[in-house]
Amino acid sequence: MEFLTSTGQKILFYFIIFSILFYLLMKYLRKKGHEYFSQSYWEGRYGYFTQQMDWYTNFTQLNKDFKIDEIIKENFYSKPHQINILELGCGNSTMSFNLYNLGYKNITAIDFSYNVISQMKKTYENTSINYMQCDFNKLNEYFNKNEFNLIIEKAGLDSIATKDSPEVPEKLISIYEKIYYVLKNNGIVLSMSSKNPNFWKGNVFSKLEERKLFKCIQIKRTTFSTQHNPIQMNLYFYYLKKIE
Ligand SMILES: C[S@@+](CC[C@H](N)C(=O)[O-])C[C@H]1O[C@@H](n2cnc3c(N)ncnc32)[C@H](O)[C@@H]1O
């Protein structure tokens, strides 16, 4: 280019162009993210990746750090093992099976991926866990009002929460409205998410409280690392109660 007379000017020019393109590419990729909210993404993933995998960490650590079994027994002390439990976005996690082994026998676990649900039905055919293909945006179409005592989930709602878009809080609030519908009056929600309390409290829980749907009772944090990523990451535990 004629206006770039010296080599230094040319290097600077190409460096600026490269930086702008790199910035735009990163912005696009961040916005697109993994398509965790898309059913076809998960169908594809569970189609080729059939190995059991628990996101973030396993139930033993969760139960130790967040006292899941204790919270259930405190809330439903008269007959804890008879409560109706619903796990959202179960994937091929062992969460429901671990609860089953602790004595909770009335468990329904849902995921919108047909592939993973058919795998889970086969793996746990000797248990009474009811694995069901269902979109958690449509809970009110699949289940009755006041059907469950406990809704539990790990990384299921993160599929929506990790998308970088302004409509995400409204989508999460709408799912919580459906959770409210299927939960019994003394019902509780135990949710485990990598999204921090500023996000959940500021964008979702404050609105649920304003609308007199849920009250956030407890927030806890633990850290975890994985074989592939030794850096310690945060995992948050959110314990909510239905407002009657
Ligand atoms: C990050 S994985 C977590 C899986 C599992 N809970 C765990 O902890 O390992 C998210 C799961 O949520 C499911 N999912 C995402 N959106 C969903 C929706 N709208 N309805 C039902 N399941 C959904 C995905 O198919 C996937 O199995």
The ligand as a Gaussian input file, in Angstrom:
#p B3LYP/6-31G(d) Opt

LIG

0 1
 C      -24.109000     -29.350000      31.803000
 S      -25.101000     -30.773000      31.630000
 C      -25.321000     -31.298000      33.289000
 C      -25.675000     -32.748000      33.378000
 C      -25.803000     -33.269000      34.812000
 N      -26.814000     -32.582000      35.560000
 C      -24.486000     -33.228000      35.553000
 O      -24.398000     -32.549000      36.578000
 O      -23.549000     -33.885000      35.120000
 C      -26.663000     -30.008000      31.269000
 C      -27.759000     -30.998000      30.986000
 O      -28.986000     -30.284000      30.903000
 C      -29.736000     -30.762000      29.816000
 N      -30.627000     -29.684000      29.377000
 C      -30.279000     -28.473000      28.864000
 N      -31.364000     -27.745000      28.588000
 C      -32.438000     -28.511000      28.939000
 C      -33.846000     -28.305000      28.877000
 N      -34.372000     -27.162000      28.387000
 N      -34.648000     -29.278000      29.336000
 C      -34.125000     -30.433000      29.810000
 N      -32.803000     -30.703000      29.878000
 C      -31.968000     -29.740000      29.441000
 C      -28.709000     -31.185000      28.787000
 O      -29.223000     -32.133000      27.867000
 C      -27.606000     -31.746000      29.664000
 O      -27.761000     -33.120000      29.881000

